[in-house]
Amino acid sequence: GLVTMQQVKQGDIVMRTPRDLCLAAAYGPEWLSPGSPSISASSVVTLLLLERERNGKDKEYLDTLPTTKELKNLPVLWSDQEAQMLHGTQSGISRQELLASWKNDFEAIKLRNCPFQISWHQWLEAHALVMSRSYNLPHLDYALVPFLDYINHNDEPNAEPIFDDNNDFVELHILRDTPANTQIFSSYAGGGATNLDGLKMFQAFGWLEPGLCDCNIDLIQALRRDDPFAQQKIQLLMHRPDQGRLLLSLPPNGPTGHILTQAIDSILLPSLHIITATDPFIENSINKDDSVAIRAGIKLLDRKIKLLDTSAHIRRIASTGEKVDPRRRELAYATAAQERLALDTLRFTLRTLIIA
């Protein structure tokens, strides 16, 4: 992290990183032809990082980046046996999605005119590093910003990275008066938000906040046979899988009115999984009666909770392995418990609406 050596005041600029030093997805390697199939922004930044390592550029900065051992708590770096400790959880599903996406990009890059060889092991470790340290910034989008990535996250940050007026430097602005010997924090959430999605936080940084965090849970959304928008929903699902996430924003003692509106609206969207013809079809229209959608949402939550519970024995067996890292075991237990609590909380809230 970064710590103040002296008192700093609101509005002070304590760091400036030239735009040219940033590894930004918008400025990928020249050999990535614009007309070829696209790869993800994080994969472009990963390529830029590997390219700089190979060319020996910015060695002073690169030598300060954490090692794979220091990133060991990121689920993508867990062994196959340890990954079984996440079986049936959303964290386990997210891990599989990430690895599949990275693998697809890796195979696509191998078909390009990449000027150097990359092994899957190198790609995996570099991608994990990029995921844990990159920012989404206005005028730069997804990027690894040297030295700015030293800053740790806090839901109540005392600093914010922004571009200067000419967009030549990323500057770190102090948000309030801060005494000497105080750690500087920013928010990794971006977009003006401060609270991080709990499960994304686990995937990207390998840690979990205590208590119930904001998190996204995938729900299997069945489509009616006569749904006039069924094909459009499936197309939406295929092109924008993130649209199928059900937002659970239920911090302790927080208000529920706006939360329920978000939750009910999100339940109506298809999820990452397309229902097969053998699955029961669930009404998902609220044109006539809101209670129909709420009951459908409760049934979907029931199925998700059942999957989480029936997978518990697989997670338990996996956690008893001799080579399982104790900290990873602790994180696996914690994420399963938080997901269960989030699902139970939302189901209880929806049932309360039905009773009301």
C-alpha contacts under 8 A as a table, 3 or more apart, distances in Angstrom:
res1	aa1	res2	aa2	distance
1	G	150	Y	5.11
1	G	151	I	4.96
1	G	152	N	5.67
1	G	183	Q	6.92
1	G	184	I	7.32
2	L	150	Y	6.38
2	L	151	I	5.75
2	L	152	N	7.82
2	L	183	Q	5.66
2	L	184	I	5.52
2	L	185	F	7.92
3	V	180	A	7.86
3	V	181	N	5.76
3	V	182	T	5.30
3	V	183	Q	4.15
3	V	184	I	5.72
4	T	7	Q	6.88
4	T	8	V	7.50
4	T	179	P	7.40
4	T	180	A	5.13
4	T	181	N	5.06
4	T	182	T	5.39
4	T	183	Q	6.33
4	T	184	I	7.00
5	M	180	A	5.28
5	M	181	N	5.65
6	Q	179	P	6.62
6	Q	180	A	4.10
6	Q	181	N	6.86
7	Q	177	D	7.54
7	Q	178	T	5.79
7	Q	179	P	4.26
7	Q	180	A	4.45
8	V	12	D	6.50
8	V	174	I	7.40
8	V	177	D	5.85
8	V	178	T	5.31
8	V	179	P	6.39
8	V	180	A	7.37
9	K	12	D	5.60
9	K	174	I	6.70
9	K	175	L	8.00
9	K	176	R	6.18
9	K	177	D	4.14
9	K	178	T	6.18
10	Q	173	H	7.76
10	Q	174	I	5.11
10	Q	175	L	5.05
10	Q	176	R	4.16
10	Q	177	D	4.86
10	Q	178	T	7.73
11	G	173	H	5.71
11	G	174	I	5.18
11	G	175	L	6.17
11	G	176	R	7.35
12	D	173	H	5.69
12	D	174	I	5.36
13	I	16	R	7.56
13	I	171	E	6.41
13	I	172	L	5.52
13	I	173	H	4.66
13	I	174	I	6.40
14	V	171	E	7.53
14	V	172	L	5.77
14	V	173	H	6.57
14	V	174	I	7.35
15	M	148	L	7.86
15	M	171	E	5.60
15	M	172	L	5.13
15	M	173	H	7.83
16	R	169	F	5.92
16	R	170	V	5.57
16	R	171	E	4.46
16	R	172	L	6.52
17	T	21	L	7.03
17	T	22	C	7.70
17	T	145	V	7.26
17	T	146	P	6.90
17	T	147	F	7.52
17	T	148	L	7.60
17	T	169	F	5.39
17	T	170	V	5.12
17	T	171	E	6.52
18	P	21	L	5.55
18	P	22	C	7.13
18	P	168	D	6.10
18	P	169	F	4.44
18	P	170	V	6.39
19	R	22	C	5.39
19	R	167	N	7.55
19	R	168	D	5.36
19	R	169	F	5.14
19	R	170	V	6.51
20	D	168	D	7.99
21	L	145	V	7.32
21	L	146	P	6.94
22	C	143	A	6.54
22	C	144	L	5.87
22	C	145	V	4.78
22	C	146	P	6.35
23	L	27	Y	7.56
23	L	45	V	5.86
23	L	48	L	6.27
23	L	49	L	7.09
23	L	143	A	5.37
23	L	144	L	5.05
23	L	145	V	6.52
24	A	27	Y	5.51
24	A	28	G	6.98
24	A	44	V	7.85
24	A	45	V	5.93
24	A	140	L	6.58
24	A	141	D	7.22
24	A	142	Y	5.99
24	A	143	A	4.11
24	A	144	L	6.42
25	A	28	G	5.54
25	A	41	A	5.07
25	A	42	S	7.00
25	A	44	V	5.31
25	A	45	V	5.30
25	A	141	D	7.29
25	A	142	Y	5.83
25	A	143	A	6.10
26	A	41	A	7.89
26	A	140	L	7.08
26	A	141	D	7.30
26	A	142	Y	7.80
28	G	32	L	7.00
28	G	44	V	5.81
28	G	45	V	7.17
28	G	47	L	7.88
28	G	48	L	6.71
29	P	32	L	5.69
29	P	44	V	7.79
29	P	47	L	7.58
29	P	48	L	6.64
30	E	33	S	7.07
31	W	112	R	7.99
31	W	113	N	6.40
31	W	114	C	6.77
32	L	36	S	7.67
32	L	112	R	7.24
32	L	113	N	7.59
32	L	114	C	7.90
33	S	36	S	5.68
39	I	43	S	6.47
39	I	44	V	7.00
39	I	105	D	5.75
39	I	108	A	7.78
40	S	43	S	5.21
40	S	44	V	6.49
40	S	105	D	7.31
41	A	44	V	5.14
41	A	45	V	6.40
41	A	142	Y	6.46
42	S	45	V	5.15
42	S	46	T	6.12
42	S	127	H	7.28
42	S	130	V	7.03
42	S	131	M	6.98
42	S	142	Y	7.15
43	S	46	T	4.87
43	S	47	L	6.19
43	S	102	W	7.21
43	S	105	D	6.87
43	S	127	H	6.91
44	V	47	L	5.11
44	V	48	L	6.36
45	V	48	L	5.00
45	V	49	L	6.22
45	V	130	V	7.12
45	V	142	Y	7.94
45	V	143	A	6.59
45	V	144	L	7.12
46	T	49	L	5.06
46	T	50	L	6.26
46	T	123	W	7.65
46	T	126	A	6.06
46	T	127	H	5.49
46	T	130	V	6.16
47	L	50	L	5.15
47	L	51	E	6.01
48	L	51	E	5.00
48	L	52	R	6.18
49	L	52	R	5.22
49	L	53	E	6.25
49	L	126	A	7.49
50	L	53	E	5.05
50	L	54	R	6.13
50	L	126	A	7.19
51	E	54	R	5.13
51	E	55	N	6.17
52	R	55	N	5.08
52	R	56	G	5.92
52	R	57	K	5.11
52	R	58	D	7.17
53	E	56	G	5.18
53	E	57	K	6.45
53	E	59	K	7.38
53	E	62	L	7.39
54	R	57	K	7.89
56	G	59	K	5.81
58	D	61	Y	5.52
58	D	62	L	6.20
59	K	62	L	4.96
59	K	63	D	5.89
60	E	63	D	5.48
60	E	64	T	6.94
61	Y	64	T	5.42
61	Y	65	L	7.09
61	Y	146	P	6.94
61	Y	147	F	7.57
62	L	65	L	5.45
66	P	69	K	7.96
66	P	70	E	5.81
66	P	71	L	6.92
66	P	129	L	7.67
67	T	70	E	5.17
67	T	71	L	6.51
68	T	71	L	4.97
68	T	72	K	6.09
68	T	125	E	6.50
68	T	129	L	7.91
69	K	72	K	5.08
70	E	73	N	7.89
71	L	74	L	5.99
71	L	77	L	7.88
71	L	128	A	7.86
71	L	129	L	7.50
71	L	205	F	7.93
71	L	206	G	7.53
72	K	75	P	7.86
72	K	77	L	6.09
72	K	78	W	7.10
72	K	206	G	7.84
73	N	77	L	7.25
73	N	78	W	7.35
73	N	205	F	7.67
73	N	206	G	4.67
73	N	207	W	7.38
73	N	327	R	7.46
73	N	328	R	6.12
74	L	77	L	5.66
74	L	78	W	7.04
74	L	128	A	7.52
74	L	202	F	7.10
74	L	203	Q	5.86
74	L	204	A	6.53
74	L	205	F	6.07
74	L	206	G	4.30
75	P	78	W	5.17
75	P	83	A	7.13
75	P	95	R	6.39
75	P	202	F	7.74
75	P	203	Q	5.99
75	P	206	G	6.85
76	V	95	R	5.89
76	V	98	L	7.58
76	V	99	L	6.79
76	V	128	A	7.21
76	V	203	Q	7.43
77	L	124	L	7.84
77	L	125	E	7.59
77	L	128	A	7.66
78	W	81	Q	7.97
78	W	82	E	5.78
78	W	83	A	5.95
79	S	82	E	5.13
79	S	83	A	6.09
80	D	83	A	5.01
80	D	84	Q	6.58
81	Q	84	Q	5.35
81	Q	85	M	7.44
81	Q	318	A	6.17
81	Q	321	G	7.85
81	Q	324	V	7.76
82	E	85	M	5.49
82	E	86	L	7.77
82	E	318	A	6.46
82	E	319	S	7.01
82	E	324	V	6.11
82	E	325	D	7.99
82	E	328	R	7.54
82	E	329	R	7.72
83	A	86	L	5.53
83	A	87	H	7.11
83	A	92	G	7.03
84	Q	87	H	4.98
84	Q	92	G	7.93
84	Q	314	I	6.95
84	Q	315	R	5.83
84	Q	318	A	5.72
85	M	314	I	7.15
85	M	315	R	4.08
85	M	316	R	6.86
85	M	318	A	5.43
85	M	319	S	5.88
85	M	329	R	7.24
85	M	332	A	5.89
85	M	333	Y	7.86
86	L	89	T	5.55
86	L	91	S	6.43
86	L	92	G	4.70
86	L	315	R	6.27
86	L	332	A	5.89
86	L	336	A	7.34
87	H	92	G	5.67
87	H	93	I	7.96
87	H	311	S	6.26
87	H	312	A	7.81
87	H	314	I	6.82
87	H	315	R	5.94
88	G	92	G	6.60
88	G	93	I	7.47
88	G	307	L	6.07
88	G	308	L	5.06
88	G	311	S	5.42
88	G	312	A	7.78
89	T	92	G	5.16
89	T	93	I	6.49
89	T	308	L	5.98
89	T	335	T	7.95
89	T	336	A	6.15
89	T	339	E	7.37
90	Q	93	I	4.96
90	Q	94	S	6.03
90	Q	199	L	7.80
90	Q	217	I	6.28
90	Q	218	D	6.99
90	Q	339	E	7.49
91	S	94	S	5.06
91	S	95	R	6.11
91	S	199	L	6.30
91	S	202	F	7.86
91	S	203	Q	7.29
91	S	335	T	7.22
92	G	95	R	5.09
92	G	96	Q	6.39
93	I	96	Q	5.20
93	I	97	E	6.24
94	S	97	E	5.00
94	S	98	L	6.13
94	S	203	Q	7.66
95	R	98	L	5.19
95	R	99	L	6.24
95	R	203	Q	7.08
96	Q	99	L	5.23
96	Q	100	A	6.03
97	E	100	A	5.15
97	E	101	S	6.09
98	L	101	S	5.14
98	L	102	W	6.14
99	L	102	W	5.08
99	L	103	K	5.96
100	A	103	K	5.03
100	A	104	N	6.12
101	S	104	N	5.17
101	S	105	D	6.33
102	W	105	D	5.16
102	W	106	F	6.02
102	W	124	L	7.64
102	W	127	H	7.86
103	K	106	F	4.90
103	K	107	E	6.18
104	N	107	E	5.25
104	N	108	A	6.17
105	D	108	A	4.94
105	D	109	I	6.07
106	F	109	I	5.19
106	F	110	K	6.37
106	F	120	W	7.43
106	F	123	W	7.38
107	E	110	K	5.15
107	E	111	L	6.77
108	A	111	L	5.33
108	A	112	R	6.82
109	I	112	R	5.07
109	I	113	N	7.80
109	I	114	C	6.84
110	K	113	N	7.60
110	K	114	C	6.91
114	C	117	Q	7.41
118	I	122	Q	6.35
118	I	123	W	6.58
119	S	122	Q	5.21
119	S	123	W	6.20
120	W	123	W	4.95
120	W	124	L	6.00
121	H	124	L	5.20
121	H	125	E	6.28
122	Q	125	E	5.36
122	Q	126	A	6.03
123	W	126	A	5.26
123	W	127	H	5.91
124	L	127	H	5.21
124	L	128	A	6.15
125	E	128	A	5.17
125	E	129	L	6.30
126	A	129	L	5.08
126	A	130	V	6.24
127	H	130	V	5.07
127	H	131	M	6.09
128	A	131	M	5.14
128	A	132	S	6.25
128	A	204	A	7.66
129	L	132	S	5.27
129	L	133	R	6.41
130	V	133	R	5.36
130	V	134	S	5.69
130	V	144	L	6.83
131	M	134	S	5.87
131	M	204	A	5.74
132	S	204	A	5.00
132	S	205	F	5.29
133	R	144	L	6.49
133	R	149	D	5.43
134	S	142	Y	6.78
134	S	143	A	5.37
134	S	144	L	4.38
134	S	145	V	6.85
134	S	149	D	6.91
135	Y	141	D	7.58
135	Y	142	Y	5.66
135	Y	143	A	5.45
135	Y	144	L	6.25
135	Y	145	V	7.32
135	Y	188	Y	7.15
135	Y	190	G	7.85
136	N	140	L	7.27
136	N	141	D	4.80
136	N	142	Y	4.42
136	N	143	A	6.38
136	N	190	G	6.61
137	L	140	L	5.35
137	L	141	D	4.83
137	L	142	Y	6.58
137	L	143	A	7.55
137	L	162	I	7.42
137	L	190	G	7.56
138	P	141	D	5.74
138	P	162	I	7.69
138	P	163	F	7.77
139	H	163	F	7.73
139	H	167	N	7.41
140	L	143	A	6.78
144	L	149	D	7.26
145	V	148	L	5.56
145	V	149	D	6.16
146	P	149	D	6.15
147	F	150	Y	5.43
147	F	151	I	7.92
148	L	151	I	5.97
148	L	161	P	7.96
148	L	172	L	7.80
149	D	152	N	7.80
151	I	184	I	6.57
151	I	185	F	5.80
151	I	186	S	6.61
152	N	184	I	7.38
152	N	185	F	5.30
152	N	186	S	6.50
153	H	157	P	7.29
153	H	185	F	5.46
153	H	186	S	5.29
153	H	187	S	5.14
153	H	188	Y	5.81
154	N	157	P	5.25
154	N	185	F	5.69
154	N	186	S	6.05
154	N	187	S	5.62
154	N	188	Y	7.89
154	N	194	T	7.70
155	D	186	S	7.98
155	D	187	S	6.11
155	D	194	T	4.95
155	D	195	N	5.48
155	D	196	L	7.66
156	E	185	F	7.92
156	E	186	S	7.82
156	E	187	S	7.45
156	E	194	T	6.88
157	P	160	E	7.39
157	P	175	L	7.76
157	P	184	I	7.61
157	P	185	F	4.90
157	P	186	S	4.57
157	P	187	S	5.79
157	P	194	T	7.86
158	N	174	I	5.97
158	N	175	L	5.06
158	N	176	R	6.05
158	N	178	T	7.67
158	N	184	I	6.25
158	N	185	F	5.60
158	N	186	S	6.40
159	A	172	L	6.43
159	A	173	H	5.43
159	A	174	I	4.34
159	A	175	L	5.02
159	A	176	R	7.72
159	A	184	I	6.52
159	A	185	F	5.91
159	A	186	S	5.24
160	E	172	L	5.61
160	E	173	H	5.30
160	E	174	I	6.57
160	E	175	L	6.85
160	E	186	S	5.61
160	E	187	S	7.52
161	P	170	V	6.41
161	P	171	E	5.46
161	P	172	L	4.38
161	P	173	H	6.14
161	P	186	S	7.68
162	I	170	V	5.61
162	I	171	E	5.40
162	I	172	L	6.46
162	I	173	H	7.27
163	F	166	N	7.69
163	F	167	N	5.26
163	F	168	D	7.14
163	F	169	F	5.70
163	F	170	V	4.52
163	F	171	E	5.76
164	D	167	N	5.17
164	D	168	D	6.48
164	D	169	F	5.69
164	D	170	V	6.48
164	D	171	E	6.49
165	D	168	D	7.85
166	N	169	F	7.79
167	N	170	V	7.49
174	I	177	D	7.37
174	I	178	T	7.99
178	T	182	T	6.93
179	P	182	T	6.12
187	S	190	G	6.40
187	S	193	A	7.65
187	S	194	T	5.51
187	S	195	N	7.80
188	Y	194	T	7.40
188	Y	196	L	7.06
189	A	192	G	7.65
189	A	193	A	5.62
189	A	194	T	5.50
189	A	195	N	6.25
189	A	196	L	5.17
189	A	197	D	7.87
190	G	193	A	5.60
190	G	194	T	7.08
193	A	196	L	7.92
195	N	214	D	7.37
196	L	200	K	7.48
196	L	201	M	6.42
196	L	213	C	7.96
196	L	214	D	6.81
197	D	200	K	5.33
197	D	201	M	5.99
197	D	213	C	6.91
197	D	214	D	4.91
197	D	215	C	4.67
197	D	216	N	6.95
198	G	201	M	5.09
198	G	202	F	6.43
198	G	208	L	6.65
198	G	209	E	7.31
198	G	213	C	5.09
198	G	214	D	5.27
198	G	215	C	4.76
198	G	216	N	7.88
199	L	202	F	5.03
199	L	203	Q	6.33
199	L	208	L	7.93
199	L	215	C	5.51
199	L	216	N	6.91
199	L	335	T	7.72
200	K	203	Q	5.06
200	K	204	A	5.99
200	K	215	C	7.49
201	M	204	A	5.32
201	M	205	F	5.63
201	M	206	G	6.96
201	M	207	W	6.66
201	M	208	L	6.78
202	F	205	F	5.52
202	F	206	G	4.57
202	F	207	W	5.00
202	F	208	L	5.69
203	Q	206	G	5.84
207	W	331	L	7.40
208	L	331	L	7.50
208	L	334	A	7.84
208	L	335	T	7.57
209	E	212	L	7.92
209	E	213	C	6.93
210	P	213	C	7.77
211	G	252	P	7.74
211	G	338	Q	7.35
212	L	250	L	7.09
212	L	251	P	5.79
212	L	252	P	6.66
212	L	338	Q	6.11
212	L	341	L	7.32
212	L	342	A	6.85
213	C	249	S	7.43
213	C	250	L	7.06
213	C	251	P	5.91
213	C	338	Q	7.77
214	D	247	L	7.92
214	D	248	L	5.94
214	D	249	S	4.68
214	D	250	L	6.23
214	D	251	P	6.64
215	C	247	L	6.63
215	C	248	L	5.56
215	C	249	S	6.67
216	N	245	R	5.82
216	N	246	L	5.65
216	N	247	L	5.02
216	N	248	L	5.90
217	I	245	R	5.90
217	I	246	L	5.37
217	I	247	L	6.81
217	I	248	L	7.18
217	I	339	E	7.90
218	D	244	G	6.68
218	D	245	R	5.01
218	D	246	L	5.94
218	D	271	S	6.15
218	D	272	L	6.87
219	L	244	G	7.53
219	L	245	R	7.09
219	L	246	L	6.72
219	L	267	I	7.55
219	L	271	S	5.79
219	L	272	L	7.89
219	L	300	L	6.25
219	L	301	L	7.08
219	L	304	K	6.79
220	I	270	P	7.13
220	I	271	S	5.47
220	I	272	L	7.32
220	I	273	H	5.95
220	I	274	I	7.44
220	I	275	I	7.21
220	I	300	L	6.51
220	I	304	K	7.95
221	Q	267	I	7.49
221	Q	268	L	7.49
221	Q	269	L	6.97
221	Q	270	P	4.96
221	Q	271	S	5.65
221	Q	273	H	7.60
221	Q	274	I	7.49
221	Q	275	I	7.04
221	Q	282	I	7.85
221	Q	300	L	7.17
222	A	270	P	7.28
222	A	274	I	7.48
222	A	275	I	5.51
222	A	279	D	7.69
222	A	280	P	7.25
222	A	281	F	5.31
222	A	282	I	5.56
222	A	283	E	7.97
222	A	284	N	8.00
223	L	227	D	6.78
223	L	230	A	6.39
223	L	270	P	7.64
223	L	275	I	7.27
223	L	281	F	6.00
223	L	282	I	6.54
223	L	283	E	7.43
223	L	284	N	7.23
224	R	227	D	5.04
224	R	230	A	7.42
224	R	281	F	5.46
224	R	282	I	6.30
224	R	283	E	6.25
224	R	284	N	7.45
225	R	230	A	7.75
225	R	281	F	7.56
226	D	230	A	7.88
227	D	230	A	5.24
228	P	231	Q	7.83
229	F	232	Q	5.22
229	F	233	K	6.10
230	A	233	K	5.14
230	A	234	I	6.27
231	Q	234	I	5.06
231	Q	235	Q	6.14
232	Q	235	Q	5.04
232	Q	236	L	6.06
233	K	236	L	4.92
233	K	237	L	6.05
233	K	269	L	7.41
233	K	270	P	6.37
234	I	237	L	4.89
234	I	238	M	6.21
234	I	270	P	7.19
234	I	274	I	7.42
235	Q	238	M	5.12
235	Q	239	H	6.27
236	L	239	H	5.31
236	L	240	R	5.54
236	L	241	P	7.38
236	L	243	Q	7.65
237	L	240	R	5.29
237	L	241	P	4.92
237	L	242	D	7.93
237	L	243	Q	6.90
237	L	244	G	6.79
237	L	270	P	6.39
237	L	271	S	6.74
237	L	272	L	6.52
238	M	241	P	6.05
240	R	243	Q	5.71
240	R	244	G	7.95
241	P	244	G	5.75
241	P	245	R	7.81
241	P	271	S	7.02
241	P	272	L	5.53
242	D	245	R	5.67
242	D	272	L	7.64
243	Q	269	L	7.05
243	Q	270	P	7.63
243	Q	271	S	7.24
244	G	266	S	7.37
244	G	269	L	5.59
244	G	270	P	5.14
244	G	271	S	3.74
244	G	272	L	5.80
245	R	266	S	7.11
245	R	271	S	6.27
245	R	272	L	7.71
246	L	263	A	6.31
246	L	266	S	5.23
246	L	267	I	6.14
247	L	262	Q	6.78
247	L	263	A	5.84
247	L	266	S	6.81
248	L	259	I	7.42
248	L	263	A	6.62
248	L	342	A	7.02
248	L	346	L	7.35
249	S	259	I	6.11
250	L	254	G	6.44
250	L	256	T	7.40
250	L	259	I	7.22
250	L	342	A	7.42
250	L	345	T	7.89
251	P	254	G	5.38
255	P	258	H	7.43
255	P	259	I	7.36
256	T	259	I	4.93
256	T	260	L	5.96
257	G	260	L	5.46
257	G	261	T	6.63
258	H	261	T	5.15
258	H	262	Q	6.39
259	I	262	Q	5.23
259	I	263	A	6.13
260	L	263	A	4.88
260	L	264	I	5.94
260	L	349	T	7.96
260	L	350	L	7.85
261	T	264	I	5.39
261	T	265	D	6.09
262	Q	265	D	5.26
262	Q	266	S	6.05
263	A	266	S	5.15
263	A	267	I	6.19
264	I	267	I	5.19
264	I	268	L	6.92
264	I	293	A	7.37
264	I	294	I	6.73
264	I	297	G	7.41
265	D	268	L	5.68
265	D	269	L	7.55
266	S	269	L	5.54
267	I	270	P	7.79
267	I	293	A	7.82
267	I	297	G	5.97
268	L	284	N	5.75
268	L	285	S	7.38
268	L	293	A	7.31
270	P	273	H	7.64
270	P	274	I	7.49
271	S	274	I	7.06
275	I	279	D	6.36
276	T	279	D	5.67
277	A	280	P	7.85
282	I	296	A	6.20
283	E	292	V	6.82
283	E	293	A	6.84
283	E	296	A	6.50
284	N	292	V	7.24
284	N	293	A	5.39
284	N	296	A	6.75
285	S	288	K	7.58
285	S	289	D	8.00
285	S	292	V	7.34
285	S	293	A	6.22
286	I	289	D	5.31
286	I	290	D	4.85
286	I	291	S	7.73
286	I	292	V	6.68
286	I	293	A	5.79
287	N	290	D	7.36
289	D	292	V	5.77
289	D	293	A	7.60
290	D	293	A	5.54
290	D	294	I	6.49
291	S	294	I	4.91
291	S	295	R	6.02
291	S	354	I	6.49
292	V	295	R	5.23
292	V	296	A	6.19
293	A	296	A	4.99
293	A	297	G	6.12
294	I	297	G	4.98
294	I	298	I	6.29
294	I	350	L	6.39
294	I	353	L	7.95
294	I	354	I	7.40
295	R	298	I	5.01
295	R	299	K	6.31
295	R	350	L	7.96
295	R	354	I	7.76
296	A	299	K	5.12
296	A	300	L	6.27
297	G	300	L	5.07
297	G	301	L	6.19
297	G	350	L	7.88
298	I	301	L	5.03
298	I	302	D	6.11
298	I	347	R	5.82
298	I	350	L	6.78
298	I	351	R	7.33
299	K	302	D	4.95
299	K	303	R	6.36
300	L	303	R	5.18
300	L	304	K	6.32
301	L	304	K	5.00
301	L	305	I	6.08
301	L	343	L	6.60
301	L	347	R	6.44
302	D	305	I	5.19
302	D	306	K	6.07
302	D	347	R	7.93
303	R	306	K	5.06
303	R	307	L	6.23
304	K	307	L	5.19
304	K	308	L	6.30
305	I	308	L	5.02
305	I	309	D	6.11
305	I	340	R	6.84
305	I	343	L	6.90
305	I	344	D	7.90
306	K	309	D	5.08
306	K	310	T	5.97
307	L	310	T	5.29
307	L	311	S	6.15
308	L	311	S	5.41
308	L	312	A	6.60
308	L	336	A	7.85
308	L	340	R	7.48
309	D	312	A	5.31
310	T	313	H	7.04
311	S	314	I	5.42
311	S	315	R	6.54
312	A	315	R	5.13
312	A	316	R	6.10
313	H	316	R	4.91
313	H	317	I	6.14
314	I	317	I	5.28
314	I	318	A	6.20
315	R	318	A	5.18
315	R	319	S	6.20
316	R	319	S	5.20
316	R	320	T	6.77
317	I	320	T	5.51
317	I	321	G	7.42
318	A	321	G	5.88
319	S	324	V	6.57
319	S	329	R	6.07
320	T	324	V	7.32
321	G	324	V	5.48
324	V	328	R	7.30
324	V	329	R	6.90
325	D	328	R	5.30
325	D	329	R	6.29
326	P	329	R	5.03
326	P	330	E	6.27
327	R	330	E	5.02
327	R	331	L	6.24
328	R	331	L	5.03
328	R	332	A	6.09
329	R	332	A	5.13
329	R	333	Y	6.34
330	E	333	Y	5.31
330	E	334	A	6.20
331	L	334	A	4.99
331	L	335	T	6.11
332	A	335	T	5.42
332	A	336	A	6.31
333	Y	336	A	5.38
333	Y	337	A	6.22
334	A	337	A	5.14
334	A	338	Q	6.15
335	T	338	Q	5.07
335	T	339	E	6.08
336	A	339	E	5.21
336	A	340	R	6.17
337	A	340	R	5.13
337	A	341	L	6.16
338	Q	341	L	5.06
338	Q	342	A	6.09
339	E	342	A	5.07
339	E	343	L	6.16
340	R	343	L	5.21
340	R	344	D	6.05
341	L	344	D	5.09
341	L	345	T	5.97
342	A	345	T	5.15
342	A	346	L	6.28
343	L	346	L	5.29
343	L	347	R	6.08
344	D	347	R	5.11
344	D	348	F	6.04
345	T	348	F	5.22
345	T	349	T	6.20
346	L	349	T	5.01
346	L	350	L	6.14
347	R	350	L	5.16
347	R	351	R	6.14
348	F	351	R	5.10
348	F	352	T	6.21
349	T	352	T	5.07
349	T	353	L	6.57
350	L	353	L	5.11
350	L	354	I	6.63
351	R	354	I	5.10
351	R	355	I	6.38
352	T	355	I	5.11
352	T	356	A	6.10
353	L	356	A	5.00
